[in-house]
């Protein structure tokens, strides 16, 4: 039992104080049926339903969003007060809706914040601090609505002009990545990857929040800018992602891959060169760099690309894989690791030998190892594909690549070291280097890749034959024409092998350096 406070002799006992409770006053208006839904109830239910669909990764139309937000705004946005100072009809309607809110302080805050009328409660004047808190609440609510719109509308993440360009051109072999770079720089990778995740329905299938995917892509693109490379930058990554998308969708082999493998391949393409230093693995090993020490001289850069990517994926704000099961995550991570490590050029010839072992027989779709080999071949082919693109595109890539090589050569000279192959700007002849690169690296790769694609097509069509159909692949003509263009330049340079007293390298010398690099 509660004890009363003692009183002084001769004084009157203190009046007992009633406990403070939140009492909802009786209103003279008509009683509302408990089952009757108010406009606020309807709006809240609609927003809740939309949020549920977003959480599940379902597509939500902008018309549904507009309808729900308009209903919310009808409740939260009052009409201005009349000249006489009386509240408007919408204010009075909102007051009726607020009667169902039991907490009088919450009800009063809603009335005083979202209507022009004065509160029915006689409270002290609002202090500056409380005004600030209410303004901050409104700002936060505005941000919430903006985030809600972004989560419902993927188009809000890609500017309309860029979205239209991607819609028209992203399925083409001659996709001009430099036009996109001009339009979207410095966000070309962000927009290309976001559009492809959406187009392949990976966002819906794996319940990836739009804002999370966007944040991850922004973080990865930022990593590509750390060393300001002429070649190994986010434009190169965007080009590889688009080329891999072409391999998946335009060669009649898409059905051979599971959605998880599609996501793994696109993710690997996005991150395959992130935070590249603009120098080769051999440079790191020979110089004993921190990366070489960290990764034990083995695929130094490729291991770092993977570390950078999965380090970000481990953070909640970037984790686009959070809805995967443990088994699916392990499978995807293994595939991404295999694919990125396969871009290490030191393993190029061994990789071609491994692919030849799959042919002419059809790859075993039930073998995880063979499925991984196919995906690795796709990314590796996309990574070195620029000589198979139209001349105007290939020529720009060549200029950027040799510029990056020459920067490494200049650094090696500063360190009083011998220049790596093709990195000495005073002795390397660009046309001859490209003839050697196409002959030794690119042509054999695409010949085997074409056979591999043909085998996959046979498997999907149910054909029992192991014979690969002869086709006019989109890269065949451009590879040969680009090679001829470089040979013509070599011919024009012939007879000038010694220029300014410096002997230039022959094609055969370049080929030997490529084999040994």
WOKAVEN-V981680 format. One record per helix or strand of 3 or more residues. SS is the DSSP state (a for helix, b for strand). FROM is the first residue (numbers start at 1). LEN is the number of residues. If there is no record, write none. Layout:
{{SS/FROM/LEN} {SS/FROM/LEN}}
//
This chain:
{{a/39/17} {a/62/15} {a/89/10} {a/104/11} {a/128/25} {a/154/4} {a/160/10} {a/177/8} {a/188/12} {a/202/4} {a/210/15} {a/234/17} {a/254/3} {a/259/13} {a/281/7} {a/290/5} {a/300/14} {a/316/3} {a/326/16} {a/345/12} {a/368/16} {a/385/4} {a/391/24} {a/430/32} {a/474/20} {a/507/10}}
//
